[in-house]
């Protein structure tokens, strides 16, 4: 693993080792095949990008924006920029014009690399309004430019500016003067509060994180890794850099909606994901079981039961399973479980890092029962992703977020708030000294806003301090904990708890519309629209019964008493979700204020 190789030369160093081996895979949608990019080709393109950026006049530590969905070009620009000590600022592919304009202004950006038509159209409007932006570079050759656009280049035209390495001496000079504490990225968070802050990520933070993971996970150059989350997200970004430093092959999934198809085409060994992805997998398997014949259902249920006993009750606890249990598990692993994983494209599985939100214990147990090694972790943009994660060779407890990464210091502050310090922790927010001072105290501790505790060397999260609700009766509610328990029901797609300063807990529920319609159709009840479905008393009674079944373990004051079924899913377009699909509660509560108030009418 090239943990000590600077990002500025990482790709070139790996190319010297791996040569014509595949570094990247991408799907050619026209030919419907996955095509490889070798380490040598990767290195050549990165060198070309470094030279082309110098041709454009990009300065040392100048900010360059990358506004695109996942594409190989995103990595070309990243590492090309690092080669000349420039800074890349990734923007989510779904960012609005207002969000792009804010980042362009805040970071004084002159050059924006864009992916497809939406990103081009949005960035071009910003270019026309902003005196800062002087050039767009377009990744996708199918993008149609505005008829008046004289400021944009195709990526191919851009690369031609660096052919022959006309600035090779300057690239070498800058690279030699590389400073490990210089900025690599500024990552703008799209927080649930709406305040966007640029988290400063240095080369030291990445190098320290890569080195610390050598002892935490079992990754090797043999792994084929699916990139599913956006490179803009620190989880995927830091993970991808770790994989490249290890010599893995990265399969870049361009469209998130295609992920299930991509998995069956590439058969990845690893993939980082948020819990929402595994909740969908869990729901899909539950639906499949419900539709199966009694014999098939019994076999799968028994396979998962044996899998839980073998993997969760014994192996995760560091215990040796009885021989009879092991034999039964191996039988199911070769038959029922093998077929299940093959249908998902995960038959070559190694392990799957999962973080970004609370993981439901039911879902976590299911994944392990199916023989998949889910590595649950905890981290933030401000910590270069990983703070803690499950370890291969140590006890793993369902519900924990693993053990601290080497080099990370952790302490607990007021209200059990998790405080962090170390080389992977940010020194602050870009050009926001006052906000930085509120988050990092005089002793250098970063205040996460998350509460938790340690037990037997494992970290447990209890709640997000800022998200704690206090009912009008003075009782505290942790909404995320409740939501993670309820969303595992296969008829629930999303659920958002309402409780702050209210008499009791209620919830806005986005059901699985198709599943509900099919269920009631079998009972002779049909609906003309989703709204009619969601307003039907029998449907509401059915959904409330399922919620009551799941929430029995909670105290009476924590339980959901009333629900409202929403006829449409939450969306980023309406401002209800962040780019990482976290709920913006204030926006949601405003959009559905009338429905919420109705639940509290006497």
VEXDREN-2710 file (C-alpha; in Angstrom, 1 decimal):
% VEXDREN-2710
k/r/px/py/pz
1/UNK/0.0/0.0/0.0
2/UNK/1.4/3.4/-1.0
3/UNK/0.3/5.1/2.2
4/UNK/3.4/7.4/2.2
5/UNK/3.2/8.3/-1.5
6/UNK/1.9/11.9/-1.9
7/UNK/-1.4/12.3/-3.8
8/UNK/0.6/14.5/-6.2
9/UNK/2.5/11.5/-7.5
10/UNK/0.3/8.6/-6.3
11/UNK/-1.0/7.6/-9.7
12/UNK/2.4/7.8/-11.3
13/UNK/3.9/5.7/-8.5
14/UNK/1.3/3.0/-8.9
15/UNK/1.7/3.0/-12.7
16/UNK/5.3/2.2/-12.2
17/UNK/4.3/-0.9/-10.2
18/UNK/1.1/-2.1/-12.0
19/UNK/1.7/-0.9/-15.6
20/UNK/-1.0/-2.2/-17.9
21/UNK/-3.2/-3.7/-15.1
22/UNK/-6.7/-2.2/-14.9
23/UNK/-6.9/0.8/-12.6
24/UNK/-10.4/1.9/-13.5
25/UNK/-13.5/0.5/-15.2
26/UNK/-16.3/2.6/-16.6
27/UNK/-19.5/1.7/-18.4
28/UNK/-19.8/2.6/-22.1
29/UNK/-23.6/3.2/-22.3
30/UNK/-23.6/3.2/-26.1
31/UNK/-21.9/-0.2/-26.3
32/UNK/-23.3/-1.4/-23.0
33/UNK/-20.0/-2.8/-21.9
34/UNK/-17.5/-2.0/-19.1
35/UNK/-14.2/-0.7/-20.5
36/UNK/-10.9/-0.6/-18.6
37/UNK/-8.3/2.2/-18.1
38/UNK/-4.9/0.9/-17.3
39/UNK/-2.6/2.4/-14.6
40/UNK/-0.3/3.6/-17.4
41/UNK/-3.1/5.3/-19.2
42/UNK/-4.4/6.8/-15.9
43/UNK/-0.9/8.2/-15.3
44/UNK/-0.5/9.6/-18.8
45/UNK/-3.9/11.4/-18.6
46/UNK/-3.1/12.8/-15.1
47/UNK/0.2/14.2/-16.4
48/UNK/-1.7/15.7/-19.4
49/UNK/-4.2/17.3/-17.0
50/UNK/-1.4/18.8/-14.9
51/UNK/0.1/20.4/-18.0
52/UNK/-3.2/21.6/-19.3
53/UNK/-4.1/23.3/-16.0
54/UNK/-0.8/25.2/-16.1
55/UNK/-1.7/26.2/-19.7
56/UNK/-4.9/27.7/-18.4
57/UNK/-2.9/29.6/-15.8
58/UNK/-4.0/27.7/-12.6
59/UNK/-1.9/28.9/-9.7
60/UNK/-0.5/27.1/-6.6
61/UNK/-3.4/26.4/-4.1
62/UNK/-5.9/27.9/-6.6
63/UNK/-9.4/26.4/-6.3
64/UNK/-10.8/24.4/-9.3
65/UNK/-14.4/23.1/-9.2
66/UNK/-15.5/19.7/-10.5
67/UNK/-19.3/19.7/-11.0
68/UNK/-20.2/16.2/-12.2
69/UNK/-21.5/12.8/-11.4
70/UNK/-19.0/10.0/-11.0
71/UNK/-16.8/9.7/-14.1
72/UNK/-13.1/8.8/-14.6
73/UNK/-12.5/12.4/-15.6
74/UNK/-13.2/13.4/-12.0
75/UNK/-10.2/11.4/-10.8
76/UNK/-8.1/12.7/-13.7
77/UNK/-8.7/16.3/-12.7
78/UNK/-8.2/15.6/-9.0
79/UNK/-4.8/14.0/-9.4
80/UNK/-3.8/16.3/-12.2
81/UNK/-4.5/19.3/-9.9
82/UNK/-2.7/17.7/-7.0
83/UNK/0.4/17.4/-9.3
84/UNK/0.6/21.2/-9.6
85/UNK/-0.5/21.8/-5.9
86/UNK/-3.9/23.2/-6.9
87/UNK/-7.1/22.5/-4.9
88/UNK/-10.2/20.7/-6.2
89/UNK/-13.7/21.6/-5.0
90/UNK/-16.2/18.9/-5.9
91/UNK/-19.9/19.9/-6.3
92/UNK/-22.8/17.4/-6.1
93/UNK/-24.1/16.6/-9.6
94/UNK/-27.6/17.7/-8.4
95/UNK/-26.5/21.1/-7.0
96/UNK/-28.8/24.0/-7.9
97/UNK/-27.7/27.2/-9.6
98/UNK/-27.9/29.0/-6.3
99/UNK/-25.6/26.4/-4.6
100/UNK/-23.0/26.5/-7.4
101/UNK/-23.1/30.3/-7.4
102/UNK/-22.4/30.3/-3.6
103/UNK/-19.4/28.0/-3.9
104/UNK/-18.0/29.9/-6.9
105/UNK/-18.2/33.2/-5.0
106/UNK/-17.0/31.9/-1.7
107/UNK/-14.0/30.0/-3.1
108/UNK/-13.2/32.5/-5.9
109/UNK/-13.4/29.9/-8.6
110/UNK/-12.3/30.6/-12.2
111/UNK/-12.5/27.2/-13.7
112/UNK/-15.4/24.6/-13.5
113/UNK/-15.2/21.1/-14.9
114/UNK/-18.8/19.9/-15.7
115/UNK/-20.1/16.4/-16.4
116/UNK/-23.4/16.2/-18.4
117/UNK/-26.0/18.5/-19.8
118/UNK/-27.6/19.5/-16.5
119/UNK/-24.3/20.5/-15.0
120/UNK/-23.2/22.4/-18.1
121/UNK/-26.5/24.3/-18.3
122/UNK/-26.3/25.2/-14.6
123/UNK/-22.7/26.2/-14.7
124/UNK/-23.1/28.2/-17.9
125/UNK/-25.8/30.4/-16.3
126/UNK/-23.4/30.9/-13.4
127/UNK/-20.6/31.8/-15.8
128/UNK/-22.7/34.5/-17.4
129/UNK/-23.6/36.0/-14.0
130/UNK/-20.2/35.6/-12.2
131/UNK/-17.1/37.7/-13.0
132/UNK/-15.0/35.0/-11.5
133/UNK/-15.6/32.2/-13.9
134/UNK/-13.6/32.4/-17.1
135/UNK/-13.8/28.8/-18.4
136/UNK/-15.9/25.7/-18.4
137/UNK/-14.5/22.3/-19.4
138/UNK/-17.0/19.7/-20.4
139/UNK/-16.5/16.0/-19.7
140/UNK/-19.4/14.4/-21.8
141/UNK/-18.9/15.0/-25.5
142/UNK/-22.7/14.7/-26.1
143/UNK/-23.3/18.0/-24.2
144/UNK/-24.9/20.6/-26.4
145/UNK/-23.4/24.0/-25.9
146/UNK/-25.3/27.3/-25.9
147/UNK/-25.1/29.0/-29.3
148/UNK/-23.4/32.0/-27.7
149/UNK/-20.9/30.1/-25.6
150/UNK/-17.3/31.0/-26.5
151/UNK/-15.9/30.2/-23.1
152/UNK/-16.2/26.4/-22.9
153/UNK/-13.9/23.6/-23.9
154/UNK/-14.5/19.9/-24.4
155/UNK/-12.3/17.7/-22.2
156/UNK/-10.6/16.5/-25.3
157/UNK/-9.7/20.1/-26.3
158/UNK/-8.5/20.7/-22.8
159/UNK/-6.2/17.6/-22.8
160/UNK/-4.7/18.7/-26.1
161/UNK/-3.4/21.8/-24.3
162/UNK/-1.3/19.4/-22.2
163/UNK/-0.1/17.0/-24.9
164/UNK/3.7/16.6/-25.1
165/UNK/3.9/17.9/-21.5
166/UNK/4.8/21.5/-22.4
167/UNK/5.1/22.5/-18.8
168/UNK/6.9/19.3/-17.5
169/UNK/9.6/21.4/-15.8
170/UNK/7.1/23.5/-13.9
171/UNK/5.0/20.4/-12.9
172/UNK/8.2/18.9/-11.5
173/UNK/9.2/22.1/-9.7
174/UNK/5.8/22.4/-8.0
175/UNK/5.6/18.8/-7.1
176/UNK/9.1/19.0/-5.5
177/UNK/7.9/21.9/-3.3
178/UNK/4.8/20.0/-2.2
179/UNK/3.8/20.8/1.4
180/UNK/1.8/18.1/3.2
181/UNK/-0.2/20.7/5.1
182/UNK/-1.4/22.4/2.0
183/UNK/-5.1/22.1/1.0
184/UNK/-6.1/19.2/-1.3
185/UNK/-9.9/19.9/-1.2
186/UNK/-12.5/22.2/0.2
187/UNK/-15.6/20.1/0.6
188/UNK/-18.8/22.1/1.0
189/UNK/-21.3/20.4/3.2
190/UNK/-24.9/20.4/2.3
191/UNK/-26.2/20.4/5.9
192/UNK/-29.6/19.6/7.2
193/UNK/-29.7/23.2/8.7
194/UNK/-29.1/24.7/5.2
195/UNK/-25.8/26.4/6.2
196/UNK/-23.1/25.4/3.7
197/UNK/-19.5/25.4/5.0
198/UNK/-16.3/24.5/3.2
199/UNK/-14.4/21.9/5.2
200/UNK/-10.7/22.2/4.6
201/UNK/-9.1/18.9/3.8
202/UNK/-5.3/18.7/3.6
203/UNK/-2.9/16.2/2.1
204/UNK/-1.8/15.3/5.6
205/UNK/-5.3/14.3/6.5
206/UNK/-5.6/12.0/3.5
207/UNK/-2.1/10.4/4.1
208/UNK/-2.8/9.8/7.8
209/UNK/-6.2/8.3/7.0
210/UNK/-4.8/6.0/4.3
211/UNK/-1.9/4.8/6.6
212/UNK/-4.3/4.2/9.6
213/UNK/-6.6/2.0/7.5
214/UNK/-3.7/-0.4/6.8
215/UNK/-4.3/-2.0/10.2
216/UNK/-8.1/-1.6/10.2
217/UNK/-9.3/-3.4/7.1
218/UNK/-8.4/-6.3/4.8
219/UNK/-8.1/-4.6/1.5
220/UNK/-5.8/-5.7/-1.3
221/UNK/-4.8/-5.1/-4.9
222/UNK/-7.0/-8.1/-5.8
223/UNK/-10.2/-6.2/-4.9
224/UNK/-12.6/-4.9/-7.5
225/UNK/-14.3/-1.9/-5.9
226/UNK/-17.6/-0.4/-7.0
227/UNK/-17.8/3.4/-6.7
228/UNK/-21.5/4.0/-5.9
229/UNK/-21.6/7.1/-3.7
230/UNK/-20.7/10.4/-5.3
231/UNK/-17.0/11.4/-5.3
232/UNK/-18.2/14.6/-3.7
233/UNK/-19.0/12.7/-0.5
234/UNK/-16.0/12.4/1.8
235/UNK/-16.9/8.8/2.4
236/UNK/-16.5/7.8/-1.3
237/UNK/-13.7/10.2/-1.9
238/UNK/-11.4/9.1/0.9
239/UNK/-12.3/5.5/0.3
240/UNK/-11.5/5.7/-3.4
241/UNK/-8.1/7.3/-2.6
242/UNK/-7.5/4.4/-0.1
243/UNK/-8.4/1.9/-2.8
244/UNK/-6.1/3.5/-5.4
245/UNK/-3.2/3.6/-2.8
246/UNK/-3.8/-0.1/-2.3
247/UNK/-3.8/-1.0/-6.0
248/UNK/-7.4/-2.0/-6.3
249/UNK/-9.5/-1.7/-9.5
250/UNK/-12.2/1.0/-9.3
251/UNK/-15.4/0.4/-11.2
252/UNK/-17.0/3.8/-11.5
253/UNK/-20.8/3.8/-11.4
254/UNK/-22.0/6.9/-13.2
255/UNK/-25.7/6.8/-12.5
256/UNK/-26.9/5.9/-9.0
257/UNK/-30.1/4.5/-10.3
258/UNK/-28.1/1.8/-12.2
259/UNK/-26.3/0.5/-9.2
260/UNK/-28.1/-2.9/-9.0
261/UNK/-27.4/-3.5/-12.7
262/UNK/-23.8/-2.4/-12.3
263/UNK/-23.3/-4.9/-9.4
264/UNK/-24.5/-7.8/-11.5
265/UNK/-22.2/-6.8/-14.4
266/UNK/-19.0/-6.1/-12.4
267/UNK/-19.4/-8.5/-9.4
268/UNK/-17.5/-6.2/-7.0
269/UNK/-15.7/-7.5/-3.9
270/UNK/-16.1/-4.2/-2.0
271/UNK/-18.4/-1.2/-2.1
272/UNK/-19.0/1.5/0.4
273/UNK/-22.6/2.5/0.9
274/UNK/-25.0/4.3/3.2
275/UNK/-27.5/2.3/5.3
276/UNK/-30.3/3.4/3.0
277/UNK/-28.9/1.1/0.3
278/UNK/-28.9/-1.9/2.6
279/UNK/-32.4/-1.1/3.8
280/UNK/-33.5/-1.3/0.2
281/UNK/-31.7/-4.6/-0.3
282/UNK/-33.3/-5.9/2.9
283/UNK/-36.8/-4.8/1.8
284/UNK/-36.3/-6.4/-1.6
285/UNK/-35.4/-9.8/-0.1
286/UNK/-38.4/-9.5/2.3
287/UNK/-40.6/-8.9/-0.7
288/UNK/-39.1/-11.8/-2.6
289/UNK/-39.7/-14.1/0.4
290/UNK/-43.3/-12.9/0.7
291/UNK/-43.9/-13.8/-3.0
292/UNK/-42.1/-17.2/-2.9
293/UNK/-43.6/-20.6/-2.5
294/UNK/-43.9/-21.9/1.1
295/UNK/-41.0/-24.3/0.6
296/UNK/-38.7/-21.6/-0.9
297/UNK/-39.7/-19.2/1.9
298/UNK/-39.0/-21.8/4.6
299/UNK/-35.6/-22.6/3.1
300/UNK/-34.5/-19.0/2.9
301/UNK/-35.8/-18.2/6.4
302/UNK/-33.9/-21.2/7.8
303/UNK/-30.7/-20.3/5.9
304/UNK/-30.8/-16.8/7.4
305/UNK/-31.6/-18.2/10.8
306/UNK/-28.6/-20.5/10.6
307/UNK/-26.5/-17.7/9.1
308/UNK/-27.4/-15.4/12.1
309/UNK/-26.4/-18.1/14.6
310/UNK/-23.1/-18.8/12.8
311/UNK/-22.0/-15.3/11.9
312/UNK/-23.7/-13.0/14.4
313/UNK/-23.9/-15.2/17.6
314/UNK/-20.5/-16.9/17.2
315/UNK/-18.0/-15.5/14.7
316/UNK/-18.7/-11.7/15.3
317/UNK/-18.2/-12.4/19.0
318/UNK/-14.9/-14.1/18.4
319/UNK/-16.4/-17.6/19.3
320/UNK/-15.8/-20.9/17.5
321/UNK/-19.1/-22.2/16.1
322/UNK/-20.1/-25.8/17.0
323/UNK/-19.2/-28.3/14.2
324/UNK/-22.9/-29.1/13.5
325/UNK/-23.8/-25.4/13.1
326/UNK/-20.8/-24.9/10.8
327/UNK/-21.8/-27.9/8.6
328/UNK/-25.4/-26.6/8.3
329/UNK/-24.2/-23.1/7.5
330/UNK/-21.7/-24.3/4.9
331/UNK/-24.5/-26.3/3.2
332/UNK/-26.7/-23.2/3.0
333/UNK/-23.7/-21.0/2.0
334/UNK/-23.2/-23.2/-1.0
335/UNK/-26.8/-23.4/-2.0
336/UNK/-29.5/-20.9/-0.8
337/UNK/-27.2/-18.0/0.3
338/UNK/-25.0/-18.5/-2.7
339/UNK/-28.0/-18.0/-5.1
340/UNK/-29.2/-15.0/-3.1
341/UNK/-25.8/-13.3/-3.4
342/UNK/-25.4/-14.2/-7.0
343/UNK/-28.7/-12.5/-7.8
344/UNK/-27.3/-9.3/-6.2
345/UNK/-23.9/-9.6/-8.0
346/UNK/-22.1/-10.0/-4.6
347/UNK/-20.9/-13.6/-4.9
348/UNK/-17.2/-12.4/-4.9
349/UNK/-17.7/-10.4/-1.7
350/UNK/-14.9/-9.3/0.6
351/UNK/-16.4/-6.5/2.8
352/UNK/-18.7/-3.5/2.6
353/UNK/-18.0/-0.3/4.6
354/UNK/-21.3/1.3/5.7
355/UNK/-21.7/4.7/7.4
356/UNK/-23.4/8.1/7.0
357/UNK/-26.5/7.4/9.2
358/UNK/-27.7/5.0/11.9
359/UNK/-27.7/1.4/10.8
360/UNK/-30.8/-0.5/11.8
361/UNK/-29.8/-3.6/14.0
362/UNK/-32.3/-5.7/12.0
363/UNK/-30.7/-4.7/8.7
364/UNK/-27.2/-5.2/10.1
365/UNK/-28.0/-8.7/11.4
366/UNK/-29.6/-9.6/8.0
367/UNK/-26.5/-8.6/6.1
368/UNK/-24.2/-10.6/8.3
369/UNK/-26.6/-13.5/8.3
370/UNK/-26.3/-13.6/4.5
371/UNK/-22.6/-14.0/4.9
372/UNK/-21.7/-10.4/3.9
373/UNK/-19.0/-8.6/6.0
374/UNK/-20.6/-5.2/6.7
375/UNK/-18.0/-2.9/8.2
376/UNK/-20.1/-0.4/10.1
377/UNK/-18.3/2.9/10.8
378/UNK/-18.7/6.5/11.9
379/UNK/-17.2/9.6/10.5
380/UNK/-17.7/13.1/9.2
381/UNK/-16.4/15.3/6.4
382/UNK/-14.4/17.1/9.1
383/UNK/-12.7/13.8/10.1
384/UNK/-11.7/12.7/6.5
385/UNK/-14.5/10.1/6.9
386/UNK/-13.5/7.4/9.3
387/UNK/-13.4/8.0/13.0
388/UNK/-14.2/4.4/13.9
389/UNK/-15.1/1.1/12.2
390/UNK/-15.5/-2.6/12.9
391/UNK/-12.3/-4.6/12.9
392/UNK/-11.8/-8.0/11.3
393/UNK/-9.9/-9.6/14.1
394/UNK/-11.8/-8.2/17.1
395/UNK/-15.3/-8.6/18.5
396/UNK/-18.0/-6.9/16.5
397/UNK/-21.2/-5.9/18.3
398/UNK/-24.4/-5.1/16.4
399/UNK/-25.4/-1.5/17.2
400/UNK/-21.8/-0.2/17.6
401/UNK/-19.9/1.9/15.1
402/UNK/-16.7/0.0/15.7
403/UNK/-13.3/0.8/17.2
404/UNK/-11.3/4.0/16.9
405/UNK/-9.0/4.4/13.9
406/UNK/-5.3/4.6/14.8
407/UNK/-4.2/8.2/15.4
408/UNK/-7.7/9.5/16.3
409/UNK/-8.1/10.9/19.8
410/UNK/-11.6/10.9/21.2
411/UNK/-13.0/12.5/24.3
412/UNK/-16.5/13.2/25.6
413/UNK/-17.8/16.7/26.4
414/UNK/-21.0/18.1/27.8
415/UNK/-24.0/15.9/27.2
416/UNK/-21.7/13.1/26.1
417/UNK/-20.8/15.0/22.9
418/UNK/-18.0/13.3/20.9
419/UNK/-14.9/15.4/20.6
420/UNK/-12.1/14.6/18.2
421/UNK/-8.5/15.5/17.7
422/UNK/-5.7/14.1/15.4
423/UNK/-4.0/14.3/12.0
424/UNK/-7.2/13.3/10.1
425/UNK/-9.3/16.0/11.8
426/UNK/-9.8/19.3/9.9
427/UNK/-8.3/22.6/11.1
428/UNK/-11.5/24.4/10.3
429/UNK/-13.8/25.9/7.7
430/UNK/-12.7/27.8/4.6
431/UNK/-12.7/31.5/5.1
432/UNK/-15.0/31.1/8.2
433/UNK/-12.9/31.9/11.3
434/UNK/-15.9/32.5/13.5
435/UNK/-17.7/29.3/12.5
436/UNK/-14.4/27.4/13.1
437/UNK/-14.0/28.9/16.6
438/UNK/-17.5/27.6/17.5
439/UNK/-16.5/24.1/16.4
440/UNK/-12.9/23.7/17.5
441/UNK/-12.0/24.7/21.1
442/UNK/-8.9/26.2/22.5
443/UNK/-7.4/22.7/23.1
444/UNK/-7.9/21.7/19.5
445/UNK/-10.9/19.4/20.1
446/UNK/-13.4/19.3/17.3
447/UNK/-17.0/19.2/18.6
448/UNK/-19.0/16.8/16.4
449/UNK/-22.5/17.5/17.7
450/UNK/-23.0/13.7/18.1
451/UNK/-23.5/12.1/21.5
452/UNK/-22.2/8.6/22.3
453/UNK/-20.3/6.4/24.7
454/UNK/-17.6/3.7/24.7
455/UNK/-18.1/0.1/25.8
456/UNK/-15.5/-2.6/25.7
457/UNK/-13.5/-0.6/23.2
458/UNK/-16.4/0.0/20.8
459/UNK/-18.0/3.3/20.1
460/UNK/-21.8/3.7/20.3
461/UNK/-23.8/6.6/19.0
462/UNK/-26.9/7.7/21.0
463/UNK/-28.2/10.7/19.2
464/UNK/-27.4/13.8/17.3
465/UNK/-27.5/16.5/20.0
466/UNK/-28.9/19.2/17.7
467/UNK/-31.6/16.8/16.5
468/UNK/-32.8/15.8/20.0
469/UNK/-36.5/16.6/20.4
470/UNK/-38.1/17.7/23.6
471/UNK/-41.9/17.1/23.9
472/UNK/-44.1/19.6/25.6
473/UNK/-44.2/17.1/28.5
474/UNK/-40.4/17.5/29.0
475/UNK/-39.4/14.1/27.5
476/UNK/-36.5/13.8/25.2
477/UNK/-36.9/11.9/21.9
478/UNK/-34.0/10.8/19.6
479/UNK/-35.7/10.8/16.2
480/UNK/-33.0/9.0/14.2
481/UNK/-33.0/6.0/16.5
482/UNK/-36.7/5.6/16.2
483/UNK/-36.7/6.2/12.5
484/UNK/-34.0/3.6/11.9
485/UNK/-36.1/1.0/13.8
486/UNK/-39.3/1.7/11.8
487/UNK/-37.9/2.1/8.3
488/UNK/-37.0/-1.7/8.1
489/UNK/-40.7/-2.5/7.5
490/UNK/-41.0/-3.4/3.9
491/UNK/-44.2/-1.3/3.5
492/UNK/-42.3/1.8/4.6
493/UNK/-40.0/3.6/2.2
494/UNK/-39.2/6.6/4.4
495/UNK/-40.3/7.9/7.8
496/UNK/-39.7/11.2/9.5
497/UNK/-40.6/11.7/13.2
498/UNK/-42.3/14.8/14.5
499/UNK/-42.1/15.5/18.3
500/UNK/-40.3/18.8/19.1
501/UNK/-42.4/20.8/21.6
502/UNK/-45.4/18.6/20.8
503/UNK/-47.6/16.7/23.1
504/UNK/-46.7/13.3/21.6
505/UNK/-44.7/11.7/18.8
506/UNK/-46.2/11.6/15.3
507/UNK/-44.6/10.7/12.0
508/UNK/-44.8/11.5/8.3
509/UNK/-44.6/8.3/6.4
510/UNK/-43.7/7.7/2.7
511/UNK/-45.0/4.2/2.0
512/UNK/-43.9/1.8/-0.6
513/UNK/-46.8/2.7/-2.9
514/UNK/-46.6/-0.3/-5.3
515/UNK/-46.3/-2.8/-2.4
516/UNK/-49.3/-1.3/-0.7
517/UNK/-51.4/-1.2/-3.8
518/UNK/-50.6/-4.8/-4.6
519/UNK/-51.4/-5.9/-1.1
520/UNK/-54.8/-4.3/-1.0
521/UNK/-55.6/-5.3/-4.6
522/UNK/-55.3/-8.9/-3.4
523/UNK/-57.9/-8.1/-0.8
524/UNK/-60.2/-6.5/-3.4
525/UNK/-59.5/-2.8/-2.6
526/UNK/-58.3/-0.7/-5.5
527/UNK/-57.2/3.0/-5.6
528/UNK/-57.5/5.6/-8.3
529/UNK/-54.5/7.6/-7.1
530/UNK/-51.7/7.6/-4.5
531/UNK/-53.5/10.4/-2.6
532/UNK/-56.6/8.1/-2.4
533/UNK/-54.4/5.3/-1.2
534/UNK/-52.7/7.4/1.5
535/UNK/-56.1/8.8/2.8
536/UNK/-57.8/5.5/3.0
537/UNK/-58.6/4.6/6.7
538/UNK/-57.9/0.9/6.2
539/UNK/-54.5/1.6/4.8
540/UNK/-53.7/4.0/7.7
541/UNK/-54.9/1.4/10.2
542/UNK/-52.8/-1.3/8.5
543/UNK/-49.6/0.9/8.6
544/UNK/-50.1/2.0/12.2
545/UNK/-50.4/-1.6/13.2
546/UNK/-47.1/-2.4/11.6
547/UNK/-45.5/0.6/13.3
548/UNK/-46.9/-0.5/16.7
549/UNK/-45.4/-3.9/16.2
550/UNK/-41.9/-2.5/15.6
551/UNK/-41.9/0.1/18.4
552/UNK/-42.9/-2.0/21.3
553/UNK/-39.3/-1.9/22.8
554/UNK/-39.6/1.9/23.2
555/UNK/-41.0/3.7/26.2
556/UNK/-44.6/4.8/25.8
557/UNK/-43.7/8.5/25.4
558/UNK/-41.2/7.6/22.6
559/UNK/-43.7/5.7/20.5
560/UNK/-45.4/7.2/17.4
561/UNK/-49.1/7.8/18.2
562/UNK/-50.3/9.2/14.9
563/UNK/-49.1/9.1/11.3
564/UNK/-49.8/10.8/8.0
565/UNK/-49.1/9.0/4.8
566/UNK/-47.6/11.3/2.1
567/UNK/-48.6/10.7/-1.5
568/UNK/-45.2/11.6/-2.9
569/UNK/-41.6/10.8/-1.9
570/UNK/-39.3/13.4/-0.4
571/UNK/-37.1/15.2/-3.0
572/UNK/-34.0/17.3/-3.4
573/UNK/-35.9/19.5/-5.9
574/UNK/-38.3/20.7/-3.1
575/UNK/-35.4/21.2/-0.7
576/UNK/-36.5/18.3/1.5
577/UNK/-33.3/16.3/1.1
578/UNK/-29.6/17.2/1.1
579/UNK/-27.3/15.9/-1.7
580/UNK/-26.5/13.0/0.6
581/UNK/-30.2/12.2/1.0
582/UNK/-30.4/13.3/4.6
583/UNK/-33.8/14.9/5.6
584/UNK/-33.9/18.6/6.0
585/UNK/-36.5/18.6/8.8
586/UNK/-37.2/22.3/8.9
587/UNK/-38.1/22.3/5.2
588/UNK/-40.2/19.2/5.5
589/UNK/-42.1/20.5/8.5
590/UNK/-42.8/23.7/6.6
591/UNK/-43.9/21.9/3.4
592/UNK/-46.3/19.7/5.4
593/UNK/-47.3/22.1/8.2
594/UNK/-51.0/21.6/7.6
595/UNK/-50.8/17.8/7.7
596/UNK/-48.7/18.0/10.9
597/UNK/-51.1/20.4/12.6
598/UNK/-54.0/18.1/11.8
599/UNK/-52.4/15.2/13.7
600/UNK/-52.4/17.4/16.8
601/UNK/-56.0/18.6/16.6
602/UNK/-58.0/17.5/19.6
END
